[in-house]
Amino acid sequence: MRQRRDGFTLIELLVVIAIIAVLIALLLPAVQQAREAARRSQCKNNLKQLVLALHNYHEQVNTFPPGIVTDSSGNLLGFGWSAMILPGIDQAPLYSALGVNTNLFPAPASPLTQTVLNVFVCPSDTGLNLNPNKGNNAKSNYRGVQGTLDDNQLSTSFVQNGMLYFNSRIRFADVSDGTSNTILLTEVPLIGSTKVAAIWGGYWSASNVSSQFWEVDSGDYKINGVGVQAPGSRHIGGCHFGLADGSIRFVSENIDGNLLMGLATRGMGEVVGQF
């Protein structure tokens, strides 16, 4: 009698390998989606921490911090809102070392301003932690909202109808549009020089745009649009916004542009519907 041999034939082995490959192909997108969901959740939590820190700042001094500080001559060399809330995000030693209350923002970058703070970084925006568009200072994926620049609303480039702008001192009482209808912070990615993101410190050079805040105009109003300072993200389909009432919303990139511009102002009286 012939001896029986246990094991797979070549055809059976190939079938098993094919089944495993199909299962992996089906599982991989699910794993990637789960990871992105976790990154998106962390991004939302980052914005929540920043908005709460801004609220705590307001509670202490009865105003939100200025979007960015200029000196008496108007030179744009000051620290921004994000540096001023460092004590509220467990970074009091860094705040003291920088001398935020007394010093101007250092240029060029220093080891302190190159400190990577995870709360300012969207985990989906992988890649560089230092922003080459802003003097290689540590990146921030979150900007304050300066307001709108539109032919029908303003005739000057110095926008002051949002929440955070040059030397601003906005209080809750100033938000007549309603805090649930007013954007305080926006998300923005770092993609080469096409999406320039921001830095958490402030203004790093008198010849460079701060990008501490978002000035909404016809080129930058669309989420994930072509403007270098337009809001956007590496998330699919939109980006996060932190509202003045403390809530965080993921807003579709298909939102109406006029509605988005209305959300960017604090007291222009726009009628804001569902978004």
VENBEL-V984150 format. One record per residue. N is the residue number from 1. PHI is phi in degrees with one decimal (NA if undefined). OMEGA is omega in whole degrees, -180 to 180 (* if undefined). Layout:
n=N phi=PHI omega=OMEGA
n=N phi=PHI omega=OMEGA
//
This chain:
n=1 phi=NA omega=179
n=2 phi=-76.8 omega=180
n=3 phi=-75.4 omega=180
n=4 phi=-81.8 omega=180
n=5 phi=-112.7 omega=176
n=6 phi=-84.8 omega=178
n=7 phi=145.6 omega=-179
n=8 phi=-92.4 omega=168
n=9 phi=-81.2 omega=180
n=10 phi=-61.1 omega=-180
n=11 phi=-65.4 omega=179
n=12 phi=-62.2 omega=180
n=13 phi=-63.7 omega=179
n=14 phi=-65.6 omega=179
n=15 phi=-65.3 omega=179
n=16 phi=-62.0 omega=179
n=17 phi=-62.1 omega=180
n=18 phi=-64.5 omega=179
n=19 phi=-64.4 omega=178
n=20 phi=-61.2 omega=179
n=21 phi=-62.6 omega=179
n=22 phi=-65.2 omega=179
n=23 phi=-62.7 omega=178
n=24 phi=-64.5 omega=180
n=25 phi=-63.5 omega=178
n=26 phi=-75.5 omega=-176
n=27 phi=-78.3 omega=-174
n=28 phi=-58.6 omega=177
n=29 phi=-60.0 omega=179
n=30 phi=-64.2 omega=178
n=31 phi=-65.0 omega=179
n=32 phi=-63.7 omega=178
n=33 phi=-65.2 omega=179
n=34 phi=-65.0 omega=179
n=35 phi=-65.8 omega=179
n=36 phi=-66.6 omega=177
n=37 phi=-61.7 omega=178
n=38 phi=-68.1 omega=178
n=39 phi=-66.3 omega=179
n=40 phi=-64.1 omega=178
n=41 phi=-63.7 omega=179
n=42 phi=-66.4 omega=177
n=43 phi=-60.7 omega=178
n=44 phi=-61.3 omega=179
n=45 phi=-66.1 omega=176
n=46 phi=-57.9 omega=-179
n=47 phi=-61.9 omega=179
n=48 phi=-60.9 omega=179
n=49 phi=-62.5 omega=-179
n=50 phi=-68.0 omega=179
n=51 phi=-64.7 omega=178
n=52 phi=-64.2 omega=177
n=53 phi=-65.0 omega=176
n=54 phi=-65.1 omega=177
n=55 phi=-64.7 omega=179
n=56 phi=-64.2 omega=176
n=57 phi=-59.7 omega=179
n=58 phi=-60.6 omega=-180
n=59 phi=-63.5 omega=-177
n=60 phi=-79.2 omega=-174
n=61 phi=-120.6 omega=177
n=62 phi=63.8 omega=174
n=63 phi=-164.1 omega=170
n=64 phi=-74.5 omega=179
n=65 phi=-67.8 omega=174
n=66 phi=-64.4 omega=177
n=67 phi=-58.5 omega=174
n=68 phi=-159.4 omega=-176
n=69 phi=-103.1 omega=172
n=70 phi=-108.8 omega=176
n=71 phi=-83.4 omega=-174
n=72 phi=-64.7 omega=179
n=73 phi=-94.9 omega=-180
n=74 phi=84.9 omega=178
n=75 phi=-68.8 omega=-173
n=76 phi=-88.8 omega=-176
n=77 phi=-126.7 omega=-173
n=78 phi=-95.0 omega=173
n=79 phi=-75.5 omega=-180
n=80 phi=-103.0 omega=-178
n=81 phi=-54.7 omega=-175
n=82 phi=-70.2 omega=175
n=83 phi=-74.3 omega=-176
n=84 phi=-72.9 omega=180
n=85 phi=-99.3 omega=-179
n=86 phi=-53.8 omega=178
n=87 phi=-60.6 omega=-179
n=88 phi=-80.6 omega=177
n=89 phi=-122.5 omega=176
n=90 phi=63.4 omega=178
n=91 phi=-126.6 omega=180
n=92 phi=-60.9 omega=178
n=93 phi=-60.1 omega=178
n=94 phi=-66.4 omega=177
n=95 phi=-58.2 omega=-180
n=96 phi=-68.4 omega=-179
n=97 phi=-64.4 omega=179
n=98 phi=-75.3 omega=-175
n=99 phi=65.3 omega=-174
n=100 phi=-56.9 omega=-177
n=101 phi=-72.0 omega=-171
n=102 phi=-121.1 omega=-173
n=103 phi=-104.7 omega=170
n=104 phi=-86.5 omega=-180
n=105 phi=-65.0 omega=-176
n=106 phi=-73.2 omega=174
n=107 phi=-136.8 omega=3
n=108 phi=-73.7 omega=-177
n=109 phi=-60.4 omega=176
n=110 phi=-120.5 omega=177
n=111 phi=-55.4 omega=180
n=112 phi=-68.4 omega=-178
n=113 phi=-77.5 omega=174
n=114 phi=-97.5 omega=177
n=115 phi=-69.3 omega=-179
n=116 phi=-81.1 omega=179
n=117 phi=-111.3 omega=-174
n=118 phi=-60.5 omega=-178
n=119 phi=-65.9 omega=178
n=120 phi=-97.6 omega=-174
n=121 phi=-117.6 omega=173
n=122 phi=-72.7 omega=-177
n=123 phi=-65.2 omega=176
n=124 phi=-79.8 omega=179
n=125 phi=-90.3 omega=-177
n=126 phi=-72.0 omega=179
n=127 phi=115.5 omega=-172
n=128 phi=-67.0 omega=173
n=129 phi=-96.0 omega=175
n=130 phi=-105.0 omega=-174
n=131 phi=-89.5 omega=-178
n=132 phi=-67.5 omega=178
n=133 phi=-77.4 omega=-176
n=134 phi=-129.6 omega=173
n=135 phi=67.6 omega=-178
n=136 phi=59.0 omega=169
n=137 phi=-82.6 omega=-176
n=138 phi=-62.4 omega=-175
n=139 phi=-69.3 omega=166
n=140 phi=-132.0 omega=176
n=141 phi=-94.0 omega=-176
n=142 phi=-130.6 omega=-180
n=143 phi=-122.0 omega=169
n=144 phi=-78.6 omega=-179
n=145 phi=-106.5 omega=-178
n=146 phi=-79.2 omega=-178
n=147 phi=136.4 omega=-177
n=148 phi=-115.6 omega=173
n=149 phi=-124.2 omega=-174
n=150 phi=-143.6 omega=-177
n=151 phi=-58.3 omega=-178
n=152 phi=-87.2 omega=-175
n=153 phi=-120.9 omega=-175
n=154 phi=-136.4 omega=177
n=155 phi=-115.6 omega=-180
n=156 phi=-128.2 omega=-180
n=157 phi=-81.5 omega=-180
n=158 phi=-89.2 omega=-172
n=159 phi=-79.2 omega=-177
n=160 phi=-136.9 omega=-176
n=161 phi=-101.3 omega=175
n=162 phi=-102.1 omega=-175
n=163 phi=-101.4 omega=-174
n=164 phi=-137.1 omega=180
n=165 phi=-150.4 omega=-177
n=166 phi=-57.9 omega=177
n=167 phi=55.4 omega=-179
n=168 phi=-69.6 omega=176
n=169 phi=-141.7 omega=-174
n=170 phi=-84.7 omega=177
n=171 phi=-110.3 omega=176
n=172 phi=-57.3 omega=-179
n=173 phi=-63.5 omega=-179
n=174 phi=-83.5 omega=-174
n=175 phi=-93.7 omega=-175
n=176 phi=-74.2 omega=176
n=177 phi=-73.0 omega=-177
n=178 phi=101.4 omega=-176
n=179 phi=-66.1 omega=178
n=180 phi=-81.1 omega=179
n=181 phi=-116.8 omega=-176
n=182 phi=-133.3 omega=-180
n=183 phi=-80.5 omega=178
n=184 phi=-101.0 omega=-179
n=185 phi=-130.7 omega=177
n=186 phi=-128.3 omega=179
n=187 phi=-101.1 omega=177
n=188 phi=-152.5 omega=-178
n=189 phi=-88.0 omega=173
n=190 phi=-114.3 omega=180
n=191 phi=-130.2 omega=-180
n=192 phi=55.3 omega=177
n=193 phi=-107.9 omega=180
n=194 phi=-90.5 omega=173
n=195 phi=-135.3 omega=-163
n=196 phi=-91.4 omega=-180
n=197 phi=52.2 omega=-177
n=198 phi=-148.7 omega=172
n=199 phi=-132.4 omega=-176
n=200 phi=-78.3 omega=-174
n=201 phi=-75.5 omega=-177
n=202 phi=156.9 omega=-178
n=203 phi=-91.8 omega=-173
n=204 phi=-105.5 omega=-178
n=205 phi=-154.7 omega=180
n=206 phi=-66.0 omega=-179
n=207 phi=-105.6 omega=-176
n=208 phi=-124.8 omega=179
n=209 phi=-70.3 omega=-175
n=210 phi=-64.3 omega=-175
n=211 phi=57.4 omega=173
n=212 phi=-73.0 omega=-177
n=213 phi=-143.4 omega=-174
n=214 phi=-109.9 omega=175
n=215 phi=-98.9 omega=-172
n=216 phi=-86.1 omega=172
n=217 phi=-140.8 omega=-173
n=218 phi=-62.3 omega=-180
n=219 phi=-89.9 omega=-172
n=220 phi=-122.0 omega=-174
n=221 phi=-82.4 omega=-174
n=222 phi=-86.0 omega=176
n=223 phi=-63.8 omega=-175
n=224 phi=60.2 omega=179
n=225 phi=-81.0 omega=-173
n=226 phi=-83.2 omega=-178
n=227 phi=-63.1 omega=-177
n=228 phi=-65.1 omega=-180
n=229 phi=-108.1 omega=179
n=230 phi=-64.0 omega=177
n=231 phi=-64.8 omega=180
n=232 phi=174.2 omega=-178
n=233 phi=-163.9 omega=172
n=234 phi=-88.1 omega=175
n=235 phi=-73.0 omega=-178
n=236 phi=-84.0 omega=168
n=237 phi=91.7 omega=-180
n=238 phi=165.7 omega=179
n=239 phi=-157.2 omega=-180
n=240 phi=-89.3 omega=171
n=241 phi=-128.4 omega=172
n=242 phi=-100.3 omega=-177
n=243 phi=-88.8 omega=-176
n=244 phi=-66.7 omega=178
n=245 phi=-83.4 omega=178
n=246 phi=98.9 omega=-180
n=247 phi=-83.2 omega=178
n=248 phi=-117.7 omega=-178
n=249 phi=-123.0 omega=170
n=250 phi=-93.3 omega=-173
n=251 phi=-108.7 omega=-178
n=252 phi=-65.3 omega=177
n=253 phi=-69.2 omega=178
n=254 phi=-93.1 omega=179
n=255 phi=-59.4 omega=178
n=256 phi=-60.6 omega=-177
n=257 phi=-61.8 omega=179
n=258 phi=-66.1 omega=177
n=259 phi=-65.4 omega=179
n=260 phi=-62.9 omega=178
n=261 phi=-66.1 omega=177
n=262 phi=-65.1 omega=179
n=263 phi=-69.6 omega=-177
n=264 phi=-81.4 omega=180
n=265 phi=-106.8 omega=-176
n=266 phi=-101.9 omega=-173
n=267 phi=-156.5 omega=-179
n=268 phi=-88.4 omega=175
n=269 phi=80.7 omega=179
n=270 phi=-67.2 omega=175
n=271 phi=-87.4 omega=-175
n=272 phi=-107.3 omega=178
n=273 phi=-93.5 omega=180
n=274 phi=-71.0 omega=178
n=275 phi=-149.2 omega=*
//
